[in-house]
Amino acid sequence: MLTMPRAHPREFRDDVVAVARKGEAPIAEIAKDFGISESCLRNWLHIADVADGHRPATGAVVESASCGS
């Protein structure tokens, strides 16, 4: 039986995005350090950029907290 990964709390996602936005380490390294996939982190960054008005909402990116490791 396939199960969905548990959703990460908003505070966790916000912290990971803040670390990634500092640009002090590669996205892959940050994702690994926090136990999430690189694609999950890139998705969170995109969502945060749209929410903060840094980029327009495009495509089918849907806010999802269920990125698993």
C-alpha positions as CSV (number, residue, x, y, z in Angstrom):
1,M,0.0,0.0,0.0
2,L,1.4,3.4,-1.0
3,T,1.1,6.1,1.6
4,M,1.5,9.9,1.2
5,P,4.4,11.6,3.0
6,R,3.4,13.6,6.0
7,A,3.0,17.3,5.5
8,H,5.7,19.5,6.9
9,P,4.7,22.3,9.3
10,R,4.5,25.8,7.8
11,E,7.3,26.9,10.2
12,F,9.6,24.2,8.9
13,R,9.0,25.2,5.3
14,D,9.5,28.9,6.1
15,D,12.8,28.1,7.8
16,V,14.1,26.0,4.9
17,V,13.1,28.6,2.4
18,A,14.8,31.3,4.4
19,V,18.0,29.3,4.5
20,A,17.9,28.6,0.8
21,R,17.2,32.3,0.0
22,K,20.5,33.2,1.8
23,G,22.3,31.5,-1.1
24,E,25.1,30.3,1.1
25,A,24.8,26.7,0.0
26,P,23.6,24.8,-3.1
27,I,19.9,23.9,-3.2
28,A,20.8,20.2,-3.3
29,E,22.9,20.5,-0.1
30,I,20.2,22.4,1.8
31,A,17.5,19.9,0.7
32,K,19.7,17.0,1.9
33,D,20.5,18.7,5.2
34,F,16.8,19.2,5.9
35,G,15.8,15.7,4.7
36,I,13.6,16.8,1.8
37,S,14.0,16.3,-2.0
38,E,15.6,19.0,-4.1
39,S,12.4,19.2,-6.2
40,C,10.4,19.8,-3.0
41,L,12.6,22.7,-2.0
42,R,12.5,24.2,-5.5
43,N,8.7,23.9,-5.3
44,W,8.6,25.6,-1.9
45,L,10.9,28.4,-3.2
46,H,8.6,29.0,-6.2
47,I,5.5,29.1,-4.0
48,A,7.2,31.5,-1.6
49,D,8.3,33.8,-4.5
50,V,4.8,33.9,-5.8
51,A,3.4,34.6,-2.3
52,D,5.9,37.4,-1.8
53,G,5.2,38.9,-5.1
54,H,8.7,38.2,-6.5
55,R,7.3,36.3,-9.5
56,P,3.9,35.9,-11.2
57,A,1.8,32.8,-10.6
58,T,2.2,30.6,-13.7
59,G,1.7,27.0,-14.5
60,A,0.1,24.4,-12.3
61,V,2.2,24.8,-9.2
62,V,-0.1,24.1,-6.3
63,E,0.9,24.7,-2.7
64,S,1.6,21.4,-1.1
65,A,3.2,20.6,2.2
66,S,3.5,16.9,1.5
67,C,6.9,16.8,-0.1
68,G,8.5,13.7,1.3
69,S,12.0,12.7,1.8
